[in-house]
Amino acid sequence: MNNFRAMRKTFIAVALSLLGLSSVSAQESDTTQSAFKKNIITVKAGVGVSKTLSRGLSTSSVVGYHVGVSDQINVSKSMPLYVETGLFANMKGYKILGYDESETKMHYLQLPALVNYHIGKQGGFEVIPSAGVYLGLGLAGKLKYNIDLDTYKEIDVFKDKTIKRFDFGTQMGIDVVFRKVQVGFAYDLGLIEIDKKDAIYGDSEEKLGYKNLKNRSAIFRLGLNF
């Protein structure tokens, strides 16, 4: 019977891992089982305030969406240390105001890989700081810019390859949880240059423009734990 139970647990764990989700019963008779919840699924939604940094030049910000699901997996029986991943849809971008105004909006699928630590009582009040990296894949993006008075032109930034589809950076955040509801903040700091040249001016030496772009995004979010 014990062998059968062990095989069943192994099969369930492997199957759920392949799906990217795992779940373990909160009640375990085995005294060696961790005292902390093994797996926490969270649905999150919120807004992101994004801009880009361009060799010291900072653009104006745009407001976009942030929605997705995260999975926290406990990696220590002795403390509430978790690795966290998931899948999110984010809108990032930037505005240039004044001369030659423009607005760029980029829609990403984003995969985080984080480590977090739960401070407080699970099932009660907790503070959860986190840090790690993210990988983003651009699905769609538009640059709209002014060329003359009320005349505007649009560029599909990913299709035209003016901006790279892939983004990579670090993410730091903190969440406050009461029972199953959480409120949090995160900051994405892009590490790679998503554009080597300005989408409007190209490599022109006469116009400074914005090139060598790196994403920046402040995220305000609500979540529900399962």
N, C-alpha and C positions, 0 to 999 in steps of 0.2 A: 504493500500500500504506500509506504514512504517513497519507494522508487517511482511509483506511478505519479504521486503528487509532484515529485521533483521534475519528472519529464514533462508534466502538464504545465508547470510554471515556466520551464525553459522554453517550451513551444510558444506559449502565449507571449513571453517577453520578446522572443525573436520576431514573431509575426507583427507585433505592434511597433517594434523598432524599424522594420522595413517600411511601415506606413508613416514613419516620422513621429509617431505618437506612442506613448506607453502609459499603461495605467496599472497600479498595484492597489490592492485592497488596503484600506486604512487600518483594518484589524488583522493582525497576524499573531498566531500562537507561538511562533518561533521567537525565543527570547533574544536571539542574535540580530533580529531585524532592527533597522534604524528607527530611532524614536521620532524622526522627522518625516514629514510627508514625502514620499518618494518621487512623486510626479505631480506637477501643477500645470494645467492648461489654462491660458488666459486669452480672452478675446479683448482686443484693444482698439480704440478709435480716438482720433483727436485731430489737431491741426499742426501744421509745420510752418514756421516762418523762415524762409530760405533766402540766401543771397550767394554771391560768389566772391572770391578773392582773386585778384589778378595782378601779380607782381607788385603788391603793395596797394593797389587800387581796390577799394571796396564798392560794390554796387549797392543800389537800393534793393529792398526786400519785396518778395511776393508771399502771399499766404496760400497754402495748399492743404490737401488732405493727408491723413495718416490713418491706415486701417489694416488690421491683420490679426494673426494668431501666434502666440508664443508658447513654447514648451520648456518648462524648467525640470531638470532631472537632478536629484540629490546625488552627490558623489562622495559623501562622507557619512558614516554611521555615527560619528561623534560630534558633528557640528552641522549647522544648516547652511552648508556650502553647495551651491547649485551651478550647473552649466545651463545656459539658456540659448535656444535657437528659435526659429520660427520662419514665417513668411509674411511680408508686409507690402502693401501698395502705398507708395509715397509720391507726392508731387513736389518737385523742387524747381528752382528757377531764380531769376533775377530781373531787375529793371535798371535801365540807364535813363536818367532824367536829364532834361536840359537839351543841349544840342544833339541832334540825331537820336531822339528818344527811341527806346526799344524795350520790348518785354519778351522774355524767354520762359517757357514753361516746359518742364521735362517730367515725364511719368515713368517711375521706376518700380520694378519688383526688387525687394531688398531682403537679403538673408543675413541676419545677425549671428554672431558667435560670441557670447558673453559669459562672464563669470559674475555671479552675484552672491550676496550674503544676507541672510534674514536676521534682523535684529528685533527681538521682541518675542511675543508668544504666537505661535502658529494657530490660526483660527480666531485670533483676537486682533491686537494692534501690532503692526510690524512696520519697520523702516528697512527698505531694501536698496542699498547702493549697488551699482553694476558698472562694469567696464569691459571693453572688448573691441571687436572689429566688425565691419559689415562689408558685404559685397552687393553691389547694385547692378541691375540690368535695365537699360533704357528701352522702353517699349514704344514710346511716342514722344515727340518733342517739336514745338513750334517756336520760331523766332519771328516776331512781328516788329518791324521798325519803320520809322518815318523817313521818307525820301524827299518829300516836298510838300510843305503845308499840310493839307489833309490827305495826302497820298501815302499809303502804306504798302509795304511788301512783306510777304510771308516766306519763310524758309523752313523746310522740314529738316531739322538739325541732325537727326540720326540717319535719315535716308540719304541726305546730301553729304554725310560724313564730315560735317563741320564740327560736330561734337561726338566724342567716343561714346559708344553704348555702355561700356563698363565703367563703373565707379568703385572705388575702394577707399576705406578710411577707418577711423576709430569712432567708437561711440561710448559716451559716458552718461550715466543717468541715475536717478533716484526715484523710488516709488514709496508711497505711504499706503499701507493696506489696513483696512478694518474689516475683519471677517472675509467676505468674498469680493469686496469692492476696493479698487485701488485708484489712486490719483498719482500721476507721475510726470516727470520732465526728463528729456534726454537731449543730448547735443551730438550731432554728427559732424565730424571734422574730416573732410575729404583730404586724402593724402596724395592722390595722383592728379595730374593735369588732364582734364577731360577735353581740352581744346588747345592745340599748339599755336593756332593763329586766330585772329579776330574773324568772326563769322561775317561781318559786314565789310571791314577794310582789308582783310587778308593779311599779308605781310608788309603792307604799306609802311614806309618809313616816315611819310608826311603826316599820318594820323596816328595818334597814340592808341586809341581804341582799347579793347579788352581782349587779351589773349592769355594763354597759360592759366585757364580758369580752374579753380578748385571749389568744390561745393562746401557750403556751410548751412546747417539747418538746426533750428531750435524747435523741439517737438513738445507739445503739451497734450497729455493723453489721459483717458479714463479707461479702466479695465474691469473685467469681471472674471473671477477665478472659478475653475471647475476642478 
